[in-house]
Amino acid sequence: MLVGNLGDAGSRQGDAGAEKIRDFVAKVQAHGIPAGVAGHEIRTAKLCEEKNIAPDF
């Protein structure tokens, strides 16, 4: 799981941060582990939605 402070930091970086989050989720899921992205800011969830990043939770 990507913890909230790291999810928020990634969301503040725009496209570059979105790619980091996407890469994290893909690497975790590739090992058969459910991947999650947390955030304290609504922009983190919005970024995942807008960029079609699909964590398991």
PyMOL CGO cylinders between C-alpha atoms (Angstrom):
from pymol import cmd
from pymol.cgo import CYLINDER

trace = [
    CYLINDER, 0.00, 0.00, 0.00, 1.22, 3.45, -0.90, 0.3, 1, 1, 1, 1, 1, 1,
    CYLINDER, 1.22, 3.45, -0.90, 0.78, 5.43, 2.31, 0.3, 1, 1, 1, 1, 1, 1,
    CYLINDER, 0.78, 5.43, 2.31, -1.06, 8.76, 2.36, 0.3, 1, 1, 1, 1, 1, 1,
    CYLINDER, -1.06, 8.76, 2.36, 1.90, 11.11, 2.57, 0.3, 1, 1, 1, 1, 1, 1,
    CYLINDER, 1.90, 11.11, 2.57, 3.54, 9.46, -0.47, 0.3, 1, 1, 1, 1, 1, 1,
    CYLINDER, 3.54, 9.46, -0.47, 0.28, 9.35, -2.42, 0.3, 1, 1, 1, 1, 1, 1,
    CYLINDER, 0.28, 9.35, -2.42, -0.24, 13.05, -1.75, 0.3, 1, 1, 1, 1, 1, 1,
    CYLINDER, -0.24, 13.05, -1.75, 3.34, 13.89, -2.72, 0.3, 1, 1, 1, 1, 1, 1,
    CYLINDER, 3.34, 13.89, -2.72, 2.89, 12.04, -5.99, 0.3, 1, 1, 1, 1, 1, 1,
    CYLINDER, 2.89, 12.04, -5.99, -0.37, 13.82, -6.74, 0.3, 1, 1, 1, 1, 1, 1,
    CYLINDER, -0.37, 13.82, -6.74, 1.34, 17.20, -6.28, 0.3, 1, 1, 1, 1, 1, 1,
    CYLINDER, 1.34, 17.20, -6.28, 3.87, 16.25, -8.98, 0.3, 1, 1, 1, 1, 1, 1,
    CYLINDER, 3.87, 16.25, -8.98, 1.24, 16.00, -11.71, 0.3, 1, 1, 1, 1, 1, 1,
    CYLINDER, 1.24, 16.00, -11.71, 1.98, 13.66, -14.62, 0.3, 1, 1, 1, 1, 1, 1,
    CYLINDER, 1.98, 13.66, -14.62, 5.40, 12.62, -13.26, 0.3, 1, 1, 1, 1, 1, 1,
    CYLINDER, 5.40, 12.62, -13.26, 3.85, 11.71, -9.93, 0.3, 1, 1, 1, 1, 1, 1,
    CYLINDER, 3.85, 11.71, -9.93, 1.02, 9.85, -11.63, 0.3, 1, 1, 1, 1, 1, 1,
    CYLINDER, 1.02, 9.85, -11.63, 3.54, 7.67, -13.44, 0.3, 1, 1, 1, 1, 1, 1,
    CYLINDER, 3.54, 7.67, -13.44, 5.30, 6.89, -10.15, 0.3, 1, 1, 1, 1, 1, 1,
    CYLINDER, 5.30, 6.89, -10.15, 2.00, 5.89, -8.57, 0.3, 1, 1, 1, 1, 1, 1,
    CYLINDER, 2.00, 5.89, -8.57, 1.04, 3.84, -11.64, 0.3, 1, 1, 1, 1, 1, 1,
    CYLINDER, 1.04, 3.84, -11.64, 4.41, 2.05, -11.58, 0.3, 1, 1, 1, 1, 1, 1,
    CYLINDER, 4.41, 2.05, -11.58, 4.05, 1.26, -7.88, 0.3, 1, 1, 1, 1, 1, 1,
    CYLINDER, 4.05, 1.26, -7.88, 0.56, -0.18, -8.35, 0.3, 1, 1, 1, 1, 1, 1,
    CYLINDER, 0.56, -0.18, -8.35, 1.64, -2.25, -11.37, 0.3, 1, 1, 1, 1, 1, 1,
    CYLINDER, 1.64, -2.25, -11.37, 4.70, -3.69, -9.60, 0.3, 1, 1, 1, 1, 1, 1,
    CYLINDER, 4.70, -3.69, -9.60, 2.70, -4.72, -6.53, 0.3, 1, 1, 1, 1, 1, 1,
    CYLINDER, 2.70, -4.72, -6.53, -0.08, -6.25, -8.62, 0.3, 1, 1, 1, 1, 1, 1,
    CYLINDER, -0.08, -6.25, -8.62, 2.46, -8.11, -10.78, 0.3, 1, 1, 1, 1, 1, 1,
    CYLINDER, 2.46, -8.11, -10.78, 3.39, -10.08, -7.65, 0.3, 1, 1, 1, 1, 1, 1,
    CYLINDER, 3.39, -10.08, -7.65, -0.24, -11.05, -7.06, 0.3, 1, 1, 1, 1, 1, 1,
    CYLINDER, -0.24, -11.05, -7.06, -0.64, -8.68, -4.12, 0.3, 1, 1, 1, 1, 1, 1,
    CYLINDER, -0.64, -8.68, -4.12, -3.58, -6.26, -3.88, 0.3, 1, 1, 1, 1, 1, 1,
    CYLINDER, -3.58, -6.26, -3.88, -2.30, -2.70, -4.29, 0.3, 1, 1, 1, 1, 1, 1,
    CYLINDER, -2.30, -2.70, -4.29, -3.73, 0.34, -2.55, 0.3, 1, 1, 1, 1, 1, 1,
    CYLINDER, -3.73, 0.34, -2.55, -3.16, 4.07, -2.81, 0.3, 1, 1, 1, 1, 1, 1,
    CYLINDER, -3.16, 4.07, -2.81, -3.94, 6.27, 0.18, 0.3, 1, 1, 1, 1, 1, 1,
    CYLINDER, -3.94, 6.27, 0.18, -4.11, 10.03, 0.46, 0.3, 1, 1, 1, 1, 1, 1,
    CYLINDER, -4.11, 10.03, 0.46, -5.02, 12.76, 2.89, 0.3, 1, 1, 1, 1, 1, 1,
    CYLINDER, -5.02, 12.76, 2.89, -5.92, 15.11, 0.03, 0.3, 1, 1, 1, 1, 1, 1,
    CYLINDER, -5.92, 15.11, 0.03, -8.80, 14.56, -2.39, 0.3, 1, 1, 1, 1, 1, 1,
    CYLINDER, -8.80, 14.56, -2.39, -6.47, 15.34, -5.30, 0.3, 1, 1, 1, 1, 1, 1,
    CYLINDER, -6.47, 15.34, -5.30, -4.79, 11.95, -4.81, 0.3, 1, 1, 1, 1, 1, 1,
    CYLINDER, -4.79, 11.95, -4.81, -8.00, 10.03, -5.50, 0.3, 1, 1, 1, 1, 1, 1,
    CYLINDER, -8.00, 10.03, -5.50, -8.91, 12.39, -8.34, 0.3, 1, 1, 1, 1, 1, 1,
    CYLINDER, -8.91, 12.39, -8.34, -5.51, 11.90, -9.97, 0.3, 1, 1, 1, 1, 1, 1,
    CYLINDER, -5.51, 11.90, -9.97, -5.93, 8.13, -9.88, 0.3, 1, 1, 1, 1, 1, 1,
    CYLINDER, -5.93, 8.13, -9.88, -9.36, 8.46, -11.49, 0.3, 1, 1, 1, 1, 1, 1,
    CYLINDER, -9.36, 8.46, -11.49, -8.23, 10.96, -14.14, 0.3, 1, 1, 1, 1, 1, 1,
    CYLINDER, -8.23, 10.96, -14.14, -5.12, 8.97, -15.09, 0.3, 1, 1, 1, 1, 1, 1,
    CYLINDER, -5.12, 8.97, -15.09, -6.90, 5.58, -15.02, 0.3, 1, 1, 1, 1, 1, 1,
    CYLINDER, -6.90, 5.58, -15.02, -4.68, 4.24, -12.26, 0.3, 1, 1, 1, 1, 1, 1,
    CYLINDER, -4.68, 4.24, -12.26, -6.52, 1.19, -10.92, 0.3, 1, 1, 1, 1, 1, 1,
    CYLINDER, -6.52, 1.19, -10.92, -5.44, 0.17, -7.44, 0.3, 1, 1, 1, 1, 1, 1,
    CYLINDER, -5.44, 0.17, -7.44, -7.38, -2.63, -5.76, 0.3, 1, 1, 1, 1, 1, 1,
    CYLINDER, -7.38, -2.63, -5.76, -8.32, -0.36, -2.87, 0.3, 1, 1, 1, 1, 1, 1,
]
cmd.load_cgo(trace, "trace")
